[in-house]
């Protein structure tokens, strides 16, 4: 039985042609952003930027291509 305060991990599919290293880097950043939202770690300004970044990462944009 899961702990009361545990969150279900977001499943990040690997993009075709994406290296394992790039996938792990993208997945780790997605996890960090989602955790930041869950624990209310972003200010209003930061949350707008993080939402855009999260959507780009979820769509398969590599971490290195994001500004």
N, C-alpha and C positions, 0 to 999 in steps of 0.2 A: 504494500500500500504506500503511495507517495506521501511525502511529508506535507503538512498543511501549507507551507510557504514555498513549495517547489513549483517551478514553471515548466511547462512542456517546451522542449527545445524546438526551435524553428528548423524545419528540414530544408536544406539548401541543395538543390540539384546541381550537379556538375555540368557545365556548359560543354558542348562538343568541341573538342580540340583544346580545351583548357588543361594546362599541366597540373599535376597533383599539387605542386608548390603554390601555384596561382590560386587554385581552388581553396586550399587550406587558408591562405591569406585572406581571400574574399569571405570565406565562411566565418573566420575569426572576427573580422570587422563587422559583419552582419550581426553576429552574436553579441558583440560589444555594444552596438547601437541599440539593439532590441533591449538588452539589459538596462541600458541607460534610460530608455523610455519607461520600462517597467518600474524602475526605482526613482523616477522623476529627477534625473541628474542634469537635465538640460534646461537652460533658461528659455524663454519664449523665442528669442532670436536664434539661439542654437538649435532649438527643436525644428524650426523651419528648414535650416540647412541640413540637419541630420536626416530629416524625412526625405529630402531630395537625394541625399547621398545613399540612403537605404534603398530607395526605389531603383537607383542606378545599379547598385550592387546586386540587387535581386534580379535585375534584368540581364545580368551577366557582364557588366562593364568591369574590367580588371581594376584592382585597387590603384595600380600605378597610373592609370589614365584619368583618375579623378583629381581635381584641383583641391 
